[in-house]
Amino acid sequence: MKAPPVPQKEGPRTNREIRVREVQLIDSEGQNRGVVDIVEALRLSEEDGLDLVEIVPNATPPVCKILDYGKYRFNEQKKAAEARKRQKIVEIKEIKLRPGIDDHDYETKMKAVKRFFEDGDKVKFVLRFRGREMAHQELGFKVLERVRAETAPHAKVELEPSMEGRQMIMILAPK
């Protein structure tokens, strides 16, 4: 019979959960008190009516700070939410082409590509070959080279044109 594993607490250790003899203490005013015995640190935190929170657990001795733990957790959650809000998810948009694409169709697709780059998305060009078109892969390569030349001011090539089965693929990313 084994004892059940101790559940791991989310976040830093506080007050009596800190199991070391000495800590590097920073008091509630932000002053460094130096290396202090854990009992003394706990006493000081209780006098101030605040919590002793382990800020840097990997240091020797661990760095602990006297602060209001509820307020600390709230601020950490607020920072994490702000970071998630600023994060941009880059999507890969796909444009399908053919080796004998007409000029007007090509222009329409290029307008869409420019809009994708303005939004910060990557674009994957898929040039599909049918039947006897496989014998003229150089036509498909010319179309992708034309795309590369026109988008050069706005984008950089992330994946050079390459054959995958019956299709040629190229990926461009915004600059």
Order of alpha helices (4+ residues) and beta strands (2+ residues): beta-beta-alpha-beta-beta-alpha-beta-alpha-beta-alpha-beta-beta
